[in-house]
Amino acid sequence: MSRLPSLRRRLAALSLAAAGLPVGATAQSQPLPLPAPLQAALRDAALPPQALSLWIAPVDDPATPWLAHRAEQPVNPASLMKLATSAVALSRLGPGYRWRTPVLADQPPQDGHVAGNVYLVGRGDPQLTVERLWLLLRELRQRGVQQIDGDLVLDRQAFQLPAVDAGAFDGERYRPYNVQPDALLVSHRAVTLQFLPQPAARTAKVIATPALAGWTVPGEVPLSAEADCGDWRQRLRADFASPDGPRFDGALPAVCGERSWPVAPPQPERFDAQALAALWQSLGGGLAGQVRNGAAPAAALPLFEAQSPTLGEVLRDMNKFSNNLLADQLMLTLALESTPPATWDQARTIVAQDLRNEARCAPEELVVDRGSGLSRSGRLSARCLGQVLQWTWRSPWMPELAASLPIAGADTARRATSGRGRAHLKTGSLDGVAGLAGFVDGPGGRRCVLVAVLNHPNAGTAGGRAVLDAALRWTVERLDAAATATVPKGQNAP
Protein backbone atom coordinates (compact mmCIF):
# COMPACT_ATOMS: atom_id res chain seq x y z
CA MET A 1 0.00 0.00 0.00
CA SER A 2 2.84 2.42 0.74
CA ARG A 3 4.06 2.21 -2.84
CA LEU A 4 0.76 3.46 -4.36
CA PRO A 5 1.22 7.24 -3.84
CA SER A 6 4.69 7.21 -5.34
CA LEU A 7 3.45 5.08 -8.22
CA ARG A 8 0.70 7.55 -8.92
CA ARG A 9 3.19 10.40 -8.92
CA ARG A 10 5.41 8.59 -11.42
CA LEU A 11 2.45 7.81 -13.68
CA ALA A 12 1.20 11.40 -13.47
CA ALA A 13 4.66 12.70 -14.38
CA LEU A 14 4.82 10.32 -17.34
CA SER A 15 1.39 11.44 -18.55
CA LEU A 16 2.19 15.12 -18.18
CA ALA A 17 5.45 14.77 -20.04
CA ALA A 18 3.77 12.85 -22.86
CA ALA A 19 1.15 15.59 -23.19
CA GLY A 20 3.66 18.44 -23.28
CA LEU A 21 3.24 19.72 -19.70
CA PRO A 22 6.13 20.34 -17.33
CA VAL A 23 6.77 17.38 -15.03
CA GLY A 24 5.56 18.20 -11.53
CA ALA A 25 2.70 20.38 -12.72
CA THR A 26 -0.27 20.41 -10.32
CA ALA A 27 -3.37 22.48 -9.74
CA GLN A 28 -1.55 24.35 -6.98
CA SER A 29 1.31 25.36 -9.29
CA GLN A 30 -1.01 27.22 -11.69
CA PRO A 31 -0.77 29.39 -13.66
CA LEU A 32 1.35 27.19 -15.91
CA PRO A 33 2.83 28.15 -19.23
CA LEU A 34 0.66 26.94 -22.05
CA PRO A 35 1.87 23.74 -23.76
CA ALA A 36 4.09 24.38 -26.77
CA PRO A 37 1.48 23.32 -29.39
CA LEU A 38 -1.00 25.85 -28.04
CA GLN A 39 1.60 28.59 -27.90
CA ALA A 40 2.49 27.86 -31.52
CA ALA A 41 -1.16 27.90 -32.60
CA LEU A 42 -1.68 31.27 -30.91
CA ARG A 43 1.42 32.72 -32.60
CA ASP A 44 0.29 31.43 -36.00
CA ALA A 45 -3.13 33.02 -35.46
CA ALA A 46 -1.58 36.34 -34.31
CA LEU A 47 -3.52 35.98 -31.05
CA PRO A 48 -2.05 36.94 -27.66
CA PRO A 49 -2.16 34.33 -24.86
CA GLN A 50 -4.62 36.50 -22.93
CA ALA A 51 -7.17 35.97 -25.72
CA LEU A 52 -7.56 32.33 -24.62
CA SER A 53 -9.37 30.97 -21.57
CA LEU A 54 -8.89 27.26 -20.99
CA TRP A 55 -9.95 24.66 -18.44
CA ILE A 56 -9.38 20.91 -18.88
CA ALA A 57 -10.07 18.40 -16.10
CA PRO A 58 -11.23 14.82 -15.49
CA VAL A 59 -15.01 14.55 -15.39
CA ASP A 60 -14.93 13.29 -11.80
CA ASP A 61 -12.27 15.52 -10.23
CA PRO A 62 -13.42 19.10 -9.68
CA ALA A 63 -10.37 19.99 -7.59
CA THR A 64 -7.51 19.15 -9.93
CA PRO A 65 -7.62 20.46 -13.51
CA TRP A 66 -5.03 19.14 -15.92
CA LEU A 67 -4.63 22.55 -17.48
CA ALA A 68 -6.01 25.94 -16.53
CA HIS A 69 -5.22 29.21 -18.31
CA ARG A 70 -7.12 32.37 -17.37
CA ALA A 71 -9.73 29.91 -16.17
CA GLU A 72 -11.32 32.21 -13.58
CA GLN A 73 -11.60 35.22 -15.90
CA PRO A 74 -15.24 35.79 -16.96
CA VAL A 75 -15.49 35.92 -20.76
CA ASN A 76 -18.24 36.08 -23.35
CA PRO A 77 -19.14 32.40 -23.97
CA ALA A 78 -21.45 32.98 -26.97
CA SER A 79 -23.50 29.82 -27.59
CA LEU A 80 -21.59 27.86 -24.94
CA MET A 81 -24.06 29.53 -22.56
CA LYS A 82 -26.59 26.97 -23.85
CA LEU A 83 -24.74 24.31 -21.84
CA ALA A 84 -25.50 26.15 -18.60
CA THR A 85 -29.12 26.69 -19.65
CA SER A 86 -29.43 22.99 -20.50
CA ALA A 87 -27.99 21.82 -17.19
CA VAL A 88 -30.24 24.03 -15.07
CA ALA A 89 -33.31 23.04 -17.10
CA LEU A 90 -32.58 19.30 -16.83
CA SER A 91 -31.99 19.64 -13.10
CA ARG A 92 -35.18 21.59 -12.42
CA LEU A 93 -37.61 20.25 -15.03
CA GLY A 94 -36.31 16.75 -15.75
CA PRO A 95 -35.66 15.27 -19.21
CA GLY A 96 -39.28 14.13 -19.60
CA TYR A 97 -40.75 17.62 -19.15
CA ARG A 98 -43.29 18.68 -21.80
CA TRP A 99 -44.73 22.10 -22.57
CA ARG A 100 -48.52 22.24 -22.70
CA THR A 101 -50.69 24.58 -24.78
CA PRO A 102 -54.28 24.59 -23.45
CA VAL A 103 -57.14 25.12 -25.91
CA LEU A 104 -60.26 26.67 -24.31
CA ALA A 105 -63.65 27.92 -25.48
CA ASP A 106 -66.41 30.18 -24.20
CA GLN A 107 -68.99 27.45 -24.85
CA PRO A 108 -68.82 23.74 -25.66
CA PRO A 109 -69.17 23.04 -29.40
CA GLN A 110 -72.68 22.27 -30.62
CA ASP A 111 -73.54 21.17 -34.15
CA GLY A 112 -70.00 22.08 -35.25
CA HIS A 113 -70.19 25.65 -33.87
CA VAL A 114 -68.61 27.41 -30.90
CA ALA A 115 -70.87 30.24 -29.79
CA GLY A 116 -68.13 32.63 -28.77
CA ASN A 117 -64.34 32.57 -28.79
CA VAL A 118 -61.73 29.82 -28.86
CA TYR A 119 -58.50 30.49 -26.93
CA LEU A 120 -54.97 29.19 -27.41
CA VAL A 121 -53.04 29.73 -24.18
CA GLY A 122 -49.30 29.93 -24.70
CA ARG A 123 -47.04 28.51 -22.03
CA GLY A 124 -43.69 28.85 -23.75
CA ASP A 125 -43.69 25.81 -26.06
CA PRO A 126 -40.49 26.27 -28.12
CA GLN A 127 -41.49 23.68 -30.72
CA LEU A 128 -44.97 24.75 -31.81
CA THR A 129 -43.91 24.13 -35.41
CA VAL A 130 -46.22 24.31 -38.39
CA GLU A 131 -46.57 20.51 -38.31
CA ARG A 132 -47.60 20.47 -34.66
CA LEU A 133 -49.85 23.50 -35.14
CA TRP A 134 -51.59 21.61 -37.95
CA LEU A 135 -52.15 18.69 -35.58
CA LEU A 136 -53.52 21.04 -32.89
CA LEU A 137 -56.04 22.64 -35.25
CA ARG A 138 -56.95 19.27 -36.73
CA GLU A 139 -57.73 17.96 -33.25
CA LEU A 140 -59.89 21.03 -32.70
CA ARG A 141 -61.84 20.05 -35.83
CA GLN A 142 -62.09 16.41 -34.71
CA ARG A 143 -63.51 17.54 -31.37
CA GLY A 144 -66.46 19.06 -33.19
CA VAL A 145 -65.35 22.62 -33.93
CA GLN A 146 -65.98 23.48 -37.56
CA GLN A 147 -67.03 27.10 -37.15
CA ILE A 148 -65.87 29.64 -34.55
CA ASP A 149 -68.63 32.23 -34.27
CA GLY A 150 -66.38 34.61 -32.33
CA ASP A 151 -62.61 35.15 -32.44
CA LEU A 152 -59.60 32.87 -32.23
CA VAL A 153 -57.77 34.47 -29.30
CA LEU A 154 -54.05 34.06 -28.62
CA ASP A 155 -53.23 34.34 -24.90
CA ARG A 156 -49.52 35.10 -24.49
CA GLN A 157 -49.59 36.53 -20.95
CA ALA A 158 -47.36 33.80 -19.47
CA PHE A 159 -44.25 35.75 -20.55
CA GLN A 160 -43.98 39.41 -19.61
CA LEU A 161 -41.16 40.72 -21.82
CA PRO A 162 -40.20 44.17 -23.07
CA ALA A 163 -40.57 44.95 -26.77
CA VAL A 164 -37.26 44.53 -28.61
CA ASP A 165 -36.25 45.58 -32.10
CA ALA A 166 -35.34 42.36 -33.94
CA GLY A 167 -32.41 44.09 -35.61
CA ALA A 168 -31.01 45.71 -32.47
CA PHE A 169 -28.36 43.02 -31.82
CA ASP A 170 -26.53 43.08 -35.14
CA GLY A 171 -28.73 44.82 -37.69
CA GLU A 172 -29.94 41.51 -39.19
CA ARG A 173 -33.65 41.94 -38.50
CA TYR A 174 -34.72 39.28 -41.06
CA ARG A 175 -32.49 36.51 -39.68
CA PRO A 176 -34.45 33.83 -37.75
CA TYR A 177 -31.80 33.71 -35.00
CA ASN A 178 -32.87 37.23 -33.99
CA VAL A 179 -36.54 36.28 -33.40
CA GLN A 180 -37.51 37.14 -29.83
CA PRO A 181 -39.09 34.64 -27.39
CA ASP A 182 -42.80 34.64 -26.65
CA ALA A 183 -45.25 32.62 -24.58
CA LEU A 184 -47.10 31.64 -27.77
CA LEU A 185 -44.56 31.18 -30.52
CA VAL A 186 -45.79 29.75 -33.83
CA SER A 187 -43.30 28.04 -36.16
CA HIS A 188 -40.39 30.00 -34.66
CA ARG A 189 -41.87 33.06 -36.40
CA ALA A 190 -39.89 32.24 -39.50
CA VAL A 191 -40.85 31.34 -43.07
CA THR A 192 -38.79 29.02 -45.24
CA LEU A 193 -38.73 30.16 -48.86
CA GLN A 194 -38.05 27.32 -51.29
CA PHE A 195 -36.79 28.03 -54.81
CA LEU A 196 -37.55 25.16 -57.21
CA PRO A 197 -35.97 25.57 -60.69
CA GLN A 198 -38.18 24.98 -63.73
CA PRO A 199 -35.52 24.87 -66.49
CA ALA A 200 -37.97 24.66 -69.38
CA ALA A 201 -39.67 27.88 -68.25
CA ARG A 202 -36.35 29.50 -67.21
CA THR A 203 -37.88 30.34 -63.85
CA ALA A 204 -37.79 29.02 -60.29
CA LYS A 205 -41.03 28.39 -58.45
CA VAL A 206 -41.21 30.05 -55.00
CA ILE A 207 -42.99 28.34 -52.08
CA ALA A 208 -43.40 29.77 -48.57
CA THR A 209 -43.82 27.48 -45.54
CA PRO A 210 -45.84 28.19 -43.50
CA ALA A 211 -48.25 30.24 -45.59
CA LEU A 212 -49.20 33.54 -43.93
CA ALA A 213 -52.55 35.24 -44.50
CA GLY A 214 -51.91 38.65 -46.05
CA TRP A 215 -48.21 37.91 -46.75
CA THR A 216 -47.76 37.00 -50.40
CA VAL A 217 -44.59 35.75 -52.09
CA PRO A 218 -43.96 36.00 -55.86
CA GLY A 219 -44.94 32.79 -57.60
CA GLU A 220 -41.62 32.61 -59.46
CA VAL A 221 -38.27 34.29 -60.03
CA PRO A 222 -36.14 34.23 -63.20
CA LEU A 223 -33.28 31.78 -63.68
CA SER A 224 -29.95 33.18 -64.83
CA ALA A 225 -27.22 31.50 -66.87
CA GLU A 226 -24.37 32.45 -64.52
CA ALA A 227 -21.63 29.81 -64.37
CA ASP A 228 -21.41 29.53 -60.59
CA CYS A 229 -23.88 29.66 -57.73
CA GLY A 230 -21.81 31.92 -55.49
CA ASP A 231 -23.77 34.21 -53.19
CA TRP A 232 -27.14 33.27 -54.68
CA ARG A 233 -29.11 35.15 -52.04
CA GLN A 234 -27.38 38.39 -52.93
CA ARG A 235 -28.10 37.77 -56.62
CA LEU A 236 -31.82 37.49 -55.93
CA ARG A 237 -31.74 41.13 -54.71
CA ALA A 238 -34.46 40.51 -52.15
CA ASP A 239 -36.41 43.21 -50.35
CA PHE A 240 -38.22 42.02 -47.20
CA ALA A 241 -39.26 45.42 -45.85
CA SER A 242 -42.89 45.35 -46.99
CA PRO A 243 -45.41 43.86 -44.51
CA ASP A 244 -47.30 42.45 -47.52
CA GLY A 245 -44.51 40.13 -48.67
CA PRO A 246 -41.03 40.02 -50.21
CA ARG A 247 -39.91 41.29 -53.59
CA PHE A 248 -37.09 39.84 -55.72
CA ASP A 249 -35.48 42.10 -58.33
CA GLY A 250 -32.73 39.65 -59.33
CA ALA A 251 -32.47 36.07 -60.54
CA LEU A 252 -31.41 32.65 -59.23
CA PRO A 253 -28.45 31.06 -61.06
CA ALA A 254 -29.76 27.86 -62.67
CA VAL A 255 -26.65 25.95 -61.56
CA CYS A 256 -27.71 26.38 -57.93
CA GLY A 257 -30.51 23.82 -58.16
CA GLU A 258 -33.10 23.83 -55.39
CA ARG A 259 -32.41 26.28 -52.56
CA SER A 260 -34.03 27.19 -49.22
CA TRP A 261 -33.93 30.54 -47.44
CA PRO A 262 -35.30 30.89 -43.87
CA VAL A 263 -36.57 34.42 -43.25
CA ALA A 264 -38.16 36.25 -40.32
CA PRO A 265 -40.88 38.56 -41.76
CA PRO A 266 -40.71 42.24 -40.79
CA GLN A 267 -43.73 42.32 -38.44
CA PRO A 268 -43.27 39.48 -35.94
CA GLU A 269 -46.25 40.66 -33.88
CA ARG A 270 -48.53 39.69 -36.80
CA PHE A 271 -46.90 36.36 -37.61
CA ASP A 272 -48.83 34.04 -35.30
CA ALA A 273 -52.23 35.41 -36.29
CA GLN A 274 -51.34 35.24 -39.99
CA ALA A 275 -50.10 31.65 -39.73
CA LEU A 276 -53.10 30.46 -37.72
CA ALA A 277 -55.61 32.15 -40.00
CA ALA A 278 -54.07 30.56 -43.10
CA LEU A 279 -53.78 27.11 -41.55
CA TRP A 280 -57.30 27.10 -40.05
CA GLN A 281 -58.72 28.08 -43.42
CA SER A 282 -56.69 25.36 -45.20
CA LEU A 283 -58.25 22.79 -42.85
CA GLY A 284 -61.73 23.96 -43.80
CA GLY A 285 -62.38 25.76 -40.52
CA GLY A 286 -64.71 28.74 -40.41
CA LEU A 287 -64.07 31.91 -38.43
CA ALA A 288 -66.67 34.67 -38.10
CA GLY A 289 -64.34 37.01 -36.21
CA GLN A 290 -60.58 37.45 -36.34
CA VAL A 291 -57.37 36.00 -34.95
CA ARG A 292 -56.19 38.39 -32.26
CA ASN A 293 -54.24 38.66 -29.03
CA GLY A 294 -56.15 38.63 -25.75
CA ALA A 295 -56.64 36.96 -22.38
CA ALA A 296 -58.56 33.76 -21.78
CA PRO A 297 -61.24 34.38 -19.13
CA ALA A 298 -61.18 32.29 -15.99
CA ALA A 299 -64.59 30.84 -16.88
CA ALA A 300 -63.43 29.50 -20.28
CA LEU A 301 -64.01 25.75 -20.73
CA PRO A 302 -60.99 23.50 -21.39
CA LEU A 303 -61.26 21.50 -24.61
CA PHE A 304 -57.84 19.79 -24.67
CA GLU A 305 -54.10 20.42 -24.31
CA ALA A 306 -51.44 20.10 -26.99
CA GLN A 307 -48.16 18.65 -25.70
CA SER A 308 -44.64 19.33 -26.93
CA PRO A 309 -41.84 16.83 -27.43
CA THR A 310 -39.88 16.10 -24.24
CA LEU A 311 -37.16 18.41 -22.97
CA GLY A 312 -34.57 15.78 -23.88
CA GLU A 313 -35.73 15.90 -27.51
CA VAL A 314 -35.85 19.70 -27.57
CA LEU A 315 -32.28 19.88 -26.25
CA ARG A 316 -31.02 17.88 -29.23
CA ASP A 317 -32.45 20.45 -31.62
CA MET A 318 -31.25 23.29 -29.43
CA ASN A 319 -27.64 22.21 -28.93
CA LYS A 320 -26.81 20.28 -32.08
CA PHE A 321 -28.03 23.17 -34.24
CA SER A 322 -27.35 25.95 -31.71
CA ASN A 323 -30.90 27.28 -31.86
CA ASN A 324 -30.99 30.58 -29.96
CA LEU A 325 -34.76 30.86 -29.79
CA LEU A 326 -35.19 27.42 -28.21
CA ALA A 327 -32.62 28.30 -25.55
CA ASP A 328 -34.28 31.60 -24.65
CA GLN A 329 -37.72 29.97 -24.53
CA LEU A 330 -36.27 27.31 -22.22
CA MET A 331 -34.67 29.82 -19.87
CA LEU A 332 -37.94 31.75 -19.55
CA THR A 333 -39.80 28.49 -18.92
CA LEU A 334 -37.69 28.07 -15.77
CA ALA A 335 -39.13 31.34 -14.48
CA LEU A 336 -42.65 30.41 -15.57
CA GLU A 337 -42.51 27.13 -13.65
CA SER A 338 -41.17 28.96 -10.59
CA THR A 339 -43.25 32.15 -10.28
CA PRO A 340 -45.50 33.06 -13.23
CA PRO A 341 -45.61 35.18 -15.24
CA ALA A 342 -42.07 34.77 -16.51
CA THR A 343 -39.69 37.72 -16.81
CA TRP A 344 -36.07 37.95 -17.87
CA ASP A 345 -34.98 39.05 -14.39
CA GLN A 346 -36.59 35.98 -12.79
CA ALA A 347 -35.01 33.65 -15.32
CA ARG A 348 -31.56 35.17 -14.89
CA THR A 349 -31.80 34.87 -11.12
CA ILE A 350 -32.72 31.18 -11.32
CA VAL A 351 -29.88 30.25 -13.68
CA ALA A 352 -27.28 32.26 -11.73
CA GLN A 353 -28.44 30.74 -8.43
CA ASP A 354 -28.11 27.18 -9.70
CA LEU A 355 -24.71 27.83 -11.26
CA ARG A 356 -23.48 29.10 -7.90
CA ASN A 357 -25.10 26.40 -5.77
CA GLU A 358 -24.83 23.31 -7.98
CA ALA A 359 -21.80 24.01 -10.18
CA ARG A 360 -19.95 25.97 -7.47
CA CYS A 361 -19.31 28.95 -9.75
CA ALA A 362 -18.05 32.02 -7.90
CA PRO A 363 -20.39 35.03 -8.20
CA GLU A 364 -17.69 37.07 -9.92
CA GLU A 365 -17.26 34.37 -12.59
CA LEU A 366 -20.67 34.80 -14.21
CA VAL A 367 -23.09 37.33 -15.63
CA VAL A 368 -26.29 35.67 -16.86
CA ASP A 369 -28.15 37.49 -19.63
CA ARG A 370 -29.75 35.33 -22.34
CA GLY A 371 -30.04 31.54 -22.20
CA SER A 372 -28.87 31.37 -25.81
CA GLY A 373 -25.65 33.33 -25.35
CA LEU A 374 -26.81 35.79 -28.03
CA SER A 375 -25.59 38.67 -25.90
CA ARG A 376 -22.77 41.18 -25.60
CA SER A 377 -22.98 41.29 -21.80
CA GLY A 378 -23.26 37.60 -20.79
CA ARG A 379 -20.17 36.18 -19.11
CA LEU A 380 -18.92 32.81 -17.82
CA SER A 381 -15.44 31.76 -16.81
CA ALA A 382 -13.91 28.65 -18.34
CA ARG A 383 -13.72 27.11 -14.88
CA CYS A 384 -17.39 27.83 -14.18
CA LEU A 385 -18.47 26.24 -17.45
CA GLY A 386 -16.18 23.28 -16.82
CA GLN A 387 -17.74 22.76 -13.41
CA VAL A 388 -21.20 22.93 -15.03
CA LEU A 389 -20.12 20.00 -17.20
CA GLN A 390 -18.77 18.13 -14.17
CA TRP A 391 -22.06 18.73 -12.34
CA THR A 392 -23.78 17.31 -15.42
CA TRP A 393 -21.54 14.24 -15.39
CA ARG A 394 -22.43 13.27 -11.84
CA SER A 395 -26.16 13.85 -12.40
CA PRO A 396 -28.72 11.23 -13.46
CA TRP A 397 -29.70 13.34 -16.47
CA MET A 398 -26.15 13.36 -17.88
CA PRO A 399 -27.00 11.13 -20.89
CA GLU A 400 -29.65 13.59 -22.11
CA LEU A 401 -27.27 16.54 -22.15
CA ALA A 402 -24.35 14.56 -23.62
CA ALA A 403 -26.58 13.19 -26.39
CA SER A 404 -27.65 16.71 -27.29
CA LEU A 405 -24.08 17.76 -28.12
CA PRO A 406 -22.57 17.37 -31.60
CA ILE A 407 -20.03 14.58 -32.06
CA ALA A 408 -16.68 16.03 -33.10
CA GLY A 409 -16.03 15.58 -36.78
CA ALA A 410 -19.08 13.36 -37.33
CA ASP A 411 -22.11 15.50 -36.50
CA THR A 412 -22.78 19.22 -36.81
CA ALA A 413 -19.32 20.04 -35.33
CA ARG A 414 -17.56 18.92 -38.51
CA ARG A 415 -14.92 21.63 -38.30
CA ALA A 416 -13.03 19.76 -35.59
CA THR A 417 -9.99 18.04 -37.13
CA SER A 418 -8.80 16.37 -33.93
CA GLY A 419 -10.61 13.87 -31.77
CA ARG A 420 -13.01 12.77 -34.48
CA GLY A 421 -15.68 10.59 -32.94
CA ARG A 422 -14.11 10.96 -29.49
CA ALA A 423 -15.85 14.02 -28.14
CA HIS A 424 -19.29 15.53 -27.61
CA LEU A 425 -18.64 19.24 -28.08
CA LYS A 426 -20.73 22.41 -28.30
CA THR A 427 -19.32 25.26 -30.35
CA GLY A 428 -19.97 28.95 -29.79
CA SER A 429 -19.34 31.96 -31.98
CA LEU A 430 -20.12 35.65 -32.16
CA ASP A 431 -18.18 38.55 -33.58
CA GLY A 432 -14.99 38.43 -31.54
CA VAL A 433 -15.87 35.14 -29.81
CA ALA A 434 -15.13 31.49 -30.62
CA GLY A 435 -15.38 28.58 -28.21
CA LEU A 436 -15.52 24.85 -27.74
CA ALA A 437 -16.78 22.93 -24.70
CA GLY A 438 -17.92 19.44 -23.80
CA PHE A 439 -16.76 15.91 -23.01
CA VAL A 440 -13.72 14.17 -24.51
CA ASP A 441 -13.44 10.37 -24.42
CA GLY A 442 -10.24 8.41 -23.81
CA PRO A 443 -9.24 4.76 -23.75
CA GLY A 444 -10.34 2.61 -20.84
CA GLY A 445 -13.41 4.70 -20.10
CA ARG A 446 -11.45 7.82 -19.12
CA ARG A 447 -13.19 11.08 -19.90
CA CYS A 448 -12.50 14.70 -19.28
CA VAL A 449 -14.12 18.10 -19.61
CA LEU A 450 -12.74 20.62 -22.10
CA VAL A 451 -13.59 24.33 -22.19
CA ALA A 452 -11.67 26.61 -24.55
CA VAL A 453 -12.88 30.15 -25.33
CA LEU A 454 -11.31 32.91 -27.41
CA ASN A 455 -12.34 36.53 -26.88
CA HIS A 456 -10.54 38.65 -29.47
CA PRO A 457 -11.43 40.47 -32.71
CA ASN A 458 -9.64 37.69 -34.62
CA ALA A 459 -11.27 34.82 -32.70
CA GLY A 460 -13.41 33.73 -35.63
CA THR A 461 -10.60 33.39 -38.15
CA ALA A 462 -9.14 30.12 -39.42
CA GLY A 463 -6.25 30.71 -37.03
CA GLY A 464 -8.65 31.02 -34.10
CA ARG A 465 -10.28 27.73 -35.03
CA ALA A 466 -6.82 26.16 -35.21
CA VAL A 467 -6.17 27.26 -31.61
CA LEU A 468 -9.35 25.54 -30.43
CA ASP A 469 -8.42 22.44 -32.41
CA ALA A 470 -4.98 22.46 -30.78
CA ALA A 471 -6.66 22.48 -27.35
CA LEU A 472 -8.76 19.47 -28.37
CA ARG A 473 -5.72 17.67 -29.75
CA TRP A 474 -3.78 18.28 -26.52
CA THR A 475 -6.70 16.87 -24.53
CA VAL A 476 -6.91 13.73 -26.66
CA GLU A 477 -3.14 13.16 -26.34
CA ARG A 478 -3.32 13.70 -22.58
CA LEU A 479 -6.02 11.04 -22.29
CA ASP A 480 -4.04 8.65 -24.48
CA ALA A 481 -0.91 9.23 -22.41
CA ALA A 482 -2.76 8.38 -19.20
CA ALA A 483 -4.07 5.17 -20.74
CA THR A 484 -0.66 3.95 -21.93
CA ALA A 485 1.06 4.43 -18.59
CA THR A 486 2.11 0.96 -17.36
CA VAL A 487 0.95 -0.34 -14.00
CA PRO A 488 2.83 -3.11 -12.10
CA LYS A 489 0.94 -6.38 -11.70
CA GLY A 490 -1.46 -6.29 -8.77
CA GLN A 491 -1.74 -2.48 -8.72
CA ASN A 492 -4.70 -0.34 -9.88
CA ALA A 493 -4.20 2.47 -12.36
CA PRO A 494 -4.71 5.95 -10.87
Secondary structure, DSSP 8 states (H G I E B T S, - for coil): -THHHHHHHHHHHHHHHHTT--TT--GGG-S----HHHHHHHHHTT--GGGEEEEEEETT-TT--SEEESTTS-B--GGGHHHHHHHHHHHHH-TT-EEEEEEEESS--BTTEESS-EEEE----TT--HHHHHHHHHHHHHTT-SEESS-EEEE-TTB------TTTTTS-TTSGGG----SS-SGGG-EEEEEEEEGGGTEEEEEEES-BTTB---SEEEEE--S--SSHHHHHTEE---TT--EE-S-EEGGG-SEEEEE--S-HHHHHHHHHHHHHHHTT-EESS-EEE----TT-EEEEEEEEEEHHHHHHHHHHTT-HHHHHHHHHHHHHHHSSSB-HHHHHHHHHHHHHHTS---GGGEE---TT---SS-EE-HHHHHHHHHHHHTSTTHHHHHHTS-BTTTSS-TT--SSTTSEEEEEEEETTEEEEEEEEE-GGG-EEEEEEEEESTTTTSHHHHHHHHHHHHHHHHHHHHHHH----TT----
